């Protein structure tokens, strides 16, 4: 173990963290999946910088992300340092450079990616004092729920739940022939505001229906039954209520399904909408359907096709 935080002066860490999608329809707050879209973050440690943080951002979030300790990457970074038993010296500073592909406030896990990136970077700097399980617990405490954070940290398809005793997860690889077609609106929807539209209680039948859909959908993905994605991605606990403030959602979902998507749903809290496809022809039809439906709704945005990602966040270099 490093004897003093002064010993990390001049160290550089480069980390890559994937985008994630959560809920996947019926799996509200318990299902997540990593996507082949990443943020690359470089950290240089400056021990004589009087606690200053410098931040350079290229790509998504440029000119928007704060360069203070409310930045989720910095929060994750310093959370690990404290959790490992170190005291942050006042003169320890950070130089950060981000190259971001993950858009902000679109339901693709930008916040979780920053948090996990900070946690993983600090753990590498301190020579791995914390386990992956401990890192996920810290990520959950910062993010408020584990779904995106678990997928960003572990990769693949992840089932997760937070209990008083900790966060439990099960992950498995997603079939590599599965493709994700995204419609990413220019419209931004914050997770906080989209959680605010959810009711305190839901009908018993809706809850029971979602339980069945999650059980079948997870078992289906784990055993190669991709056809069960159509069942998993039908939700009654959150999407109907969120559609009240995002009325384009059901139009986009219906268009993707009619074009041959295996399933379609809101990604996280939105505003991105996600569809599954397993052939090049289906990908093309779904992407075209998204564009047509969005144009009909006068909803500006773009389509992107991304693979699933079975690898989680990783350290690219440590110098």
N, C-alpha and C positions, 0 to 999 in steps of 0.2 A: 504493500500500500504506500502511496505517496506520503511522505512525512510532513510536508507543508504545502499549502496551496501556492506558495512562491515557486515551487518546482514545476508548475504547469505554465509558467511564463514563457511566451514564445511558441507554445504548442499550437498546432493547427489540426482541426478535425473537419472532415468533409463527410456529410451524411446525406443519404437519399431516402425519401419517405414517399410512399404511394398515396394517391387519392383513394378514397373509400366511398362506398355507398352503404347506407344503413336502412334498416326496416325491411326492404325488399317486399313491400306490401304488407302482409299480415304479421311479420315479425317485429312489431313495434318495440324499439329499445333493446332488442335481444339478438338481432341478426345483423351481420355486417360482412362486407366482401371488399377485398383490395382490387384496385383497378390499375391498368397500365398507363398511368399518368402520374408524374412525380414532381416533387419539389427537391431541389438540390441546395443544400445549405452548407456554407463554409464558415467556420469559426476560427478566429485568431485570438489568443489570450494575451492581454496586455496587463501586466501586473502594476505598472506605474501610471495608469490612466485615470486615477482619481475617481474610479467608479463609473467612468463615462462609457456609453454604449454608442457605437456608430453602426449604422445600418444602411446597406445598399441593396436595393431590390430591382431585379430585372424580370419583366413578365408580369404575371398577375399580382396585383397589390402594389405595384410601383407607385410611389407618391402617396400611398394610403396607410401603410402599416406603420404603427408607432415605434419609435426607437427608444422606448423606455421599458421599465420593468413590468408593464402591463402587456407587453408583447408575449404571446404564448410560447414562443421559442425560448425567450429569456426566462420566463416563469418556469418552464420545464427544466431548463438548465440549472437554475439556482435552487429549485426544489430538490433535485438529486444531491446537490452539494450539501444542503442542510440535512437531508435524510441520511446521508452517509456519515454525518457527525462533524462536518467541518463548519467553521464560522467564516462567513464571507468577509474578507478584508475590505475596508472602505476604498482602497486604492486599486482593487481588481476591476478591470474593465474588459469589454468584449468588442471585437470588430467582427461584424457579421455581414455576409454577402449571400443573398438568396436569388436563385434562378427558379422562378415559380411557374409551373404549368397549371396548378390547381386554382380555379377561380374562387373568389370569395363569395360567401353567402349564396351558394347555389346548391347546397346539399351534397357536396362532394368531399367533405371532410377536411377542409382547409385548416380549421382550428385544431383538429386532432392531429393533423400532419405536423403542424408547428410544435404542438405540445410533445408529441412522441419524438420528434427530431431533437428537441432540447434535452429531453430525458436521456435519450440514447447517446447524444454527444457528451454530456457530462459524465455518464457512466463509463464511456471510453476514456475520457481524460483521467478519471480517478482509478483506472485499471479494474473496472468491472466489480465494484463492491456490491451491487444490487442485482438480484436475479430478474429474469423476465417477468415473473409473477409479481415481484415488488414494483417493477417499473409500471406494470399495468395498473396496479393499485393506485400508484401516484397519479397516473394519467387519468384514471376514473375520478379521483378526488378533484382534479383540476377541471375536467370536462363536464362532470356531473353525471355521466353515464358511460358505459364501457364499449358500446357497439362499434363506433368508428375507431376509437383508440385501439381496441383489440385487433381489428382488421389491419390497421396501419402498422402495428407492432409485429404481428404474427404472419400476415399475408393470408391468401386463400379465402376460404369461407369460414366464418367464425360465429359460433353461438356463444353468447356471454351473458352473465347476469351478476349483479353486485349484491352481496349479502353482508350481514354484520361481520361474518368471519373472513370476508375477502371477496375477490372476484373470481368466479369459476368460468373457465372457457373450454370449449372443444373446437378444434379447427381441422379442416381437411382440404386437400387440393380440389380446385374446381376443374372440370374437364377443359383442356386447353383449346378445344374447338369451339367453345362457347364465346360468342362475341357480344359486346355491350354497345348498343347504339344509344347515344345520348342526344337529347335536345337540351341545349343550355341557353336559356333566355337571357336577354340583357337585364331583365327584371331581377332584382335581388330580394330575397326573403330571409330575414334573420331567424335563426333557430328559436330565439326567445319569443319573438312575436308569433311564430307559427305554433309554438307550444301553448301560447296564451289563448288560442282559439279552441283548444280541446276542452270537452266537457269534463266535470269532475266524476260523472258516472256514465256508464254506457249500458245499453240493453243487454240482458243476460244472454240472449240468443246470439248477439253479435260477438260477445266474448267467447262463447263456446265455439262458434263457427271459426273464429280466428285461430283458436287452439288447434283445431283439426287441420286447418290449412298449413299452419307452421309445422306440425308433426309430419304431414305428408310431404310438404315441400322440402324439408331438411333431409328426410329419409330418401326422397327421390334424388336430390342432388348427390347424396353420399353413395348412391347405388347406380348412378347413371341414368336415372329416369328423368331426363330433362323436360319431358312433356308435363311433369307435375309443376313446373314453374308457372303454368297458367293458373293453377290453384293457389300456389303460394302468393302470387302477386295480386290477388283480389283481397282487398282489405275493407273492414267495416269499423275499425277503431279510431283511425286518425284521418285517412284520406277524405272521407265525405265531409268532415268538418273543415279541413284545410281547403277543400274545393270552394268553400263559401267565400274565401278571400283570394283564391287562385282559380277562378272559374274555367280557365283554359285547360286545367288538368284533365278532367274527364274526356274532353275532346281529343287531346293528344294521346291519351291512353287508348281510347277506342280506335283511333286511326292506326296506331301501331299494331294493335291486335288484328284489325281487319286486313292489314298488310302482311300478316303471317308471323308476327312476333310470337315467340314461345310464351312470353308474359311481358307485361308492362306495368310500371308503377311510378310513383313519386320517388325520387332519390333523396333519402333523408327527409329533412323538412322542406326541401325544394330550394330553388325553383326548378332545378333540372328534373327532367323526366327520363326514365331509363327503360329500355326494352332489350330483351334477350333474343338472340338469333344464332343459328348454328350452321348457316351456309352463306356464301357470298351473295347469292341471289336474294335471300331473305334480308340480309343486311341492306342491300340497295333499295329494296321495296320499302322497308321500314324507315330508312333515312328520308326517302322521298315523301312518304306519308307524313312524317313529322314536319317536314318543311311546308307541305301543302296545308296541313291543319293549322300550323302556326300562322301562316300567311292569312288564312281565313279568319283567324282570331285576332289578327293585327298584333301579333306578339313577336317582336324582333328577337332574333337569337341565331344560334348556329347548331349544326349537327356535328357530332364527333363519334367516330367508331374506335373503341379501345378494347384491347384484350383484357381478360382477367389477369391478375398477378398473384401467383402463388408464393412469391417471396415477400417478406415484410420489409420494414425499414432496415437499412444496413449502413454500416460504416464503410465509406469508400476509401478513406485514407486517414491515418493518424501519424502525425509527424512531431 
